[in-house]
Amino acid sequence: MVLNDLKELQPAHYALGVVIVGLLLRALFFTRGTITRHGQPIKKPPNTLPLVGNGIQFLQSRWKLFHWFAKCERQFGYETVQLTVPTLPPGVLIQDPRNLEYVFKNEGVFTKGTFVKGRSWDLFGNGIINADGELWKVQRKAGLSFLNTANLRVLTDVALPQYLFESVDDLRSHAGGEDVVDLQHVFHEITTKLMGKMAYNMEMHADDEFSTSFDYASGGTAERFQNPLWQVTEIFFGSKLRKSIKIVKDFGQRIVSKAVRDKADGTCNSSKVKEVLSQESGDKLDQISGSLIQSLLDAIGNEEMVADAALTYLSAGRDTTGQALTWTFYLLMRNPEATAKVRQEVQHCLSEQQEAEEMERPNPTLFNPISTPYTMAVFYEALRLFPPIPFEIRQCTQDATLPDGTFLPKDSVLVWCLWAMQRSKITWGENADDFRPERFLSEDGSKAISRSTSEFPVFNGGPRTCLGKKMAEAIAVQVIATMAWLFDFAPLDDRERVSKSSLTMPMEGGLPVVVKARSMGAEIKAGTAAKTVN
C-alpha cells in the first residue's frame, strides 16, 4: 500500500517533511469551528501533540490505531474526546451508546459527507456507501427487493449448500496430509460464488483478477482515511492503486453490460422472483440469478451509477461475511471448548432430524439461527471482537449537540471505533476482552439474543441498518456448523493474527491451517442411540 511504500523509501521522507511543514503553517492560520461541552473545551486523547495533534497516530498501522482507540475508551469511558489532524475539519471520537443512537436516529444531520466521499469516490462512486437522499433510498429499495423472503430461501436451501459442499469436498482432498489450506480463501470463495451467481448471474472466484484488485483498492482507499497527505503521496506512489481501481471499475461495467444483455434475452427477469418457491432447486437458482443487478437497472437506469451500486453491494455481501467467518474459526481454534459445544449442538440437531448414517454429509439446511443458537452466539461474539467494519465516520451537515452536551459545528467529523466500543468493560463487563459466546444467549441457552444497535453496532443502525443481516446470519450458521462438524483445523502457528489495511477486516496473510477430517464413528453410534430412545 501507499503508506508501506513511504516507510520503505527513506529519501521520500525529506520531501514529505517539507510538505508537512507547509501544511502545518497553513493549519496555524486555518479557521475552524470550536468543539465544546457546556461551553468548555473537551478533553484530548493520549499522545496528542502540539501542531500535529493526533496526526502521527493516524499514520501508524491500522492494528495499532485500533489499540489506540481502545486505549482511549479505557481511559475516558463513554466521554467524547477531541480528534485533531492538521488540515482536516474538527473531529471527535464518540464512545457513549447514547450518542451513537442519536447519530443513527438523525441520519440527515450526520451523513457520509465530503470527508468520506472524497476518499472513497474513486472506488465506490455513487454506490450506497456514499449515497445520501433519494439515490440512497433507490439503492436500498433495490437491495430489499433482492433480499426478499423467496430469494433468501433459495440462498439457504439451494445456493449455499451447493457452494458450501464444493468447498467441503475441496477440503477433504487436502485432509490428512501436510497440505496447508488458507481458510480465509475458503470462506471468501463461498461468499464470492454466492454473490456472483445470485446477485449478478456471473461466475466469480476469490482469486480472480477483479477480487485481488478490489482487495488492493480497498486497502489503498482505507489508507486515505489515515493519511492526511494522501492526495500528495498518491501522485508519487499511487500507480498500483490507480490500476487496481481501473480494473474494479471495468469489472463493474461488465456486470452491467451482461445484465443488460440478460434482460434483453429474457434470461434474467426480476419480476418473476416471487414464482421461484414452487420450482425445482436448480430452476430456482437460475431463475433468481442476477436479481440484484436487474433491480438496480430497473430502479436507477443510469448504467454508470448501477455499476457503482453493484460494486458496493458486492463488497458488502462478499467481503464482510467471508472475513467474519475467518475470525470466527480463528477464535474457535483458540477456544476448543467452544468448538466442542458447537459440535454437541450439531449432533443434537442431526440426531433429531436426520438419519445417523447421513451424519458424514449432513444437510446444512438443518442449521439456522433458531435450531443452532450456540453457533449463532459464536458468530455474534466473533463479530463483537473482530467487527467486519472496524470504524465508522460521519460528518455534520449543520451545527449539532450530542446527548452528552458536546457541541459540534457544521462539517465536524465524528468517528466511532467498533473495535474499541465492543471491548468496553462498561458495556460488556470485566471479561470484555474474552471470547465468551454465552453473552449472546438467553439465560436458559435456548435462543441467541443480540444487543441494541448502539451497543453492538456491527450491523449499523437507524435507517442504514445492514440489509444483509439475515443473509449473513444464515450463511454463518450453515458454514460454522458444517465445517466444525466435519473437520479439525489446526493453525500453522500460534502467533496473533492481525488485520491488513482495508475498508473491512481481512486477516493479514490469511488463516493457514492443516485440515483433518473427523471420524464420524462415535457420532453415528450416538445418533443411532438417540433414534432408538426416541
Phi, psi and omega in degrees: 000172185297316181296323177295320178299320181296323181293331184272344185251088184302317181302330181292339182297326181293314178296320180296322179297321178299316180297318181298316179301317179299317180292325177295318178298321177295321183296329180298331183251009183273116182279123179227154180296162182254128176269127182223167170229116184054039176084356182248148177301145179269164185290157177250148183287170179298153178069021174282125186251156174300145177068303185275348178058238179257014184303320181293323179300322183284345178276348180282175181300151183298329180295317177292326178295319177301315181293329176292318175300319179295323177297319177299318181295318181293329181279320188251352181063230182277359185290136176284133180236158185272139173249133183229121175227127182307143176075358180253159178298162177298148184217163177224156171254114180262141185224352181273125178305330178296318178295319181294320177299321178296319178297316179299321184282346182241060183303325182289338180271321183248096185248177176297323173067177181292334181298313180283311185298321182297334182265332183254000186297318182303324183272315188251346177051236182272014180300165188298337179294333180255341190286148171228168173064219186295322180296323176295316181299318180297315181291323178293321178297320177296321177296320177297322178297319179294322185265034178287172185301318181297316180294319179297325177296318179295320179299310185284328186265336187237296189293309183297313176303323180297308183286330177297314182282342169296319178289323177300314180297323178294319178297321179297329179290342179255356187282149174086350179249207180253010179298140177259129181243137176268107181296329178299319178294322179300311182289323178296324179295318179298309183290328178293315178299316181301306183293321180301313183284306188288318185276325190233358181056043180227146174277122182226153180222159186290340184248016178282174186299319179300312184299314180292324178291320179296320179301316180292317181296323177296318178296315179295322178293320179299322181294337177297332180282344179257336186254104182294347181253025187300326180295330178280310185295328181288340175300321184264328189235016186255015185296318181293324178296316180297320179295318180296317179298321179297317179298318180296313182295322177297322179294321176302320177293325178292323176302314182292317181299318179294321179296321178296318178295317180300319180293319179294325181278347183077015181275350178216114185229105184295341182287346182264006187303322185291349182271354194285337187296338181268001185264168175293160186304309182298321179294323179301311183295316179296324184294321184265354181303129180083012185292331178291312182295326177292321177296320179294319178298316180296323187276323188257311179088305180297118189293327178294317178293324178297320179297318177299315181296319181297317181294324179294314179295326180297315178297315183295321185274338186258304189291312188297317182289316178299319179289322178297321177295323178299312179293328178299313181285333171300316180289322179296321178293332178272351181225074185300334178294328177289321177300318179299320180291323175299316181293323176298319179294317178297315181300317179298316181298317181290319182293334179280327192236357189218147177298142185301322183295342182271005182293339180284343174218073187294154176279108186293344180290349175288342185262118178213169184302336180276316183283338181231069184296324180294320177299320177297319179295324176300316180295315178301317182294324175295321177295326179294313184281329181228072183296132182301328172249099192286336174209157182232155182224137172228165180225140183284131175274350180201170174302141182212155176234124180284161180304333180276006177092001180287123178268129181241118176290159178309142180079359176299150180255135175248134177236135166229135184254109180298326178305318182277314183300322184277005170246012182291126178287338176293317183277318192251359177092175184295337180265026185300332180278350185270151174277108184219087182302334183302339180294343179253021177245150172296167184302323180270002177074011186274345179210152177278140179232149178253189177239172178298153181295337179282336176267328184229071189276028184296334175255025182062199183193172181065210181299337182263020175305137187303125178293330186269017183303308181296323178296315180298318180296318180296316178297315186299310185293323178295315183291312182298311183297314183293312183293318180293328180287320188270338189225152163256128178247131178242124180295149181293331177208174185258010183290154178292133177272145180233169179265143174271169183297128183187164172285342179245213187229058176288148180277125181296127181079006182070195179234083182288131182220163168255136188252138174227127177288135181281144174281130183265006185305305182295321181292322179295319178297318179296320178295320178296319179297319180296320179296320181295316180298317181291000000 
